[in-house]
Amino acid sequence: MRVNKLTIAALAVVAGLSLTACQNDDLAADQGDSSSSSSSSAGGSAQGSAKDSAKGSTGKETGGGQGTSAGTGSGEDGETGKCRTDELEVTAVDHSAEGDPEGMVAVEFTNGGGRDCAMSGYAGVDLKTSAGSLSAERTGEEAPSIVLKDGDSVAFAVSYPVNDSGGSGVRVTGLVVTPPNETKSVTLDWPGAASLPVTDGSGTPVKVGPIGSAGQGG
């Protein structure tokens, strides 16, 4: 009878151990499934966030390395910026007509700045002479406003009296040009007559017309 009791007790212990093992296995499996589910959910969320961050404000995916389009030279308000001295090629040629009591030099601006630019009014003109600097006076003609396209040119006239006095007159050594509404000047060789007649000092004999007042050089 004692032997039977021991056998039954042993069987009960073994059954208890088996049940505990099964419960532990089930618990581990549940934890594994939960961990896998959480990992999958986290990975999907991370992938979704990365994909969303690659989309622009329109909701479309944006490619890497795409820049914005270049500007056209206009200001923030859409107006064309003024022509700068450093953007202009400045040349001067003699346009005097034989027998005319006045000589004429055509000064030409060529836009080489890579953009369209605006220009209006009169350029500043000074002659370097043996008697010092001589500033040209404006003719008073209407001064237009233009948009000078990249590569295009515009010219204006500088007129001066021809020295037919027979004397040496005032020798001209150079021409200083300042584009309209600019402060930086360009110094050129003087292409006109070598000298001006001596005046009585009542005013400058040199006149400058507005832009567009002369045919383009040549």
Secondary structure, 3 states (H helix, E strand, C coil): CHHHHHHHHHHHHHHHHHHHHHHHHHHHHHHHHHHHHHHHHHHHHHHHHHHHHCECCCCCECCCCCCCCCCCCECCCCCECECCHHHEEEEEEECCCCCCCEEEEEEEEEECCCCCEEEECCCEEEEEECCEEEECEECCCCCCEEEECCCCEEEEEEEEECCCCCCCCEEEEEEEEECCCCCCCEEECCCCCCEECCCCCCCCCCEECCCCCCCCCC
